[in-house]
């Protein structure tokens, strides 16, 4: 099976037509048709319903597209690993819906600037689904928060360890943490993610009589509520970079609570070098709270 045929099939699935796929893979439309016919002849099934205009993928064609994506990525990864050639191909990255997701585009843009032949595919999902996708090879790496359960075949490498802050509406007089928590309505982060559990654990330890005014499942919504005077809440430091409002912020926790986010990958990943480069870019854009892999190796 020729990987050029598989790449052409993927181009058709992505662009929706043979003609646009021909432009993407730099072939004539007739050459694209010949490649698909050769592929269909080899596997013995029709991949497209040619009675429709434009031709539509059959159920077998849809299955083949999913398989082709895995096969092409595996071939490109293997060639990169053994040849030392210029890094090209598709780099599949996953991420949870975290307030730190804004760091990823910055890191990716710096990575692609150094490797212009690289194509990025980004998928957003839950921690559990991302770990399954990395284990199965559907993703090269994924950005997730520190997790209580990491499969044995996976490696998690933190790139940022940042403090959490209690935030209050602009102009709020600053006092100690406990006074600010009990003196204002509280906007609670209610979500099944490690950050929410981390905040709730510390609030439980402080054992203060909080008065909830709202529950939100997104950090961006919480910062907006606080900025508009609804109450106080707790967010990670990176969330403060994303708000234009001059909210009041003081460190949260006794002592200050931190949260960590890192990249997961399979052990001995064929894309280990590229993942390390992405990790370095993420640590770089994380500023003073970034964690280099060398620092992790040196830690006791």
Protein Blocks (a to p, Z undefined) as FASTA:
>chain_A
ZZklmmmmmmmmmnopaklmmmmnopafklmmmmmmmmmmmnopafbdfkbccddddfkl
mmmmmmmmmmmmmmmmmmmmmnopacedjddddddddfklmmmmmmmmmmmmmmmmbccd
dddddfklmmmmmmnopafbdcddddfbdcfkbccddfbdcdddddddehiacddfklmm
mmpccddddddbfklmmmmmmmmmnopacddfbdcfbfklmmmmmmnopaccdddfklmm
mpcbdcddddedjddddddddddddehiaklmmmmmmmmmmmmmnommbccfklmmmpZZ
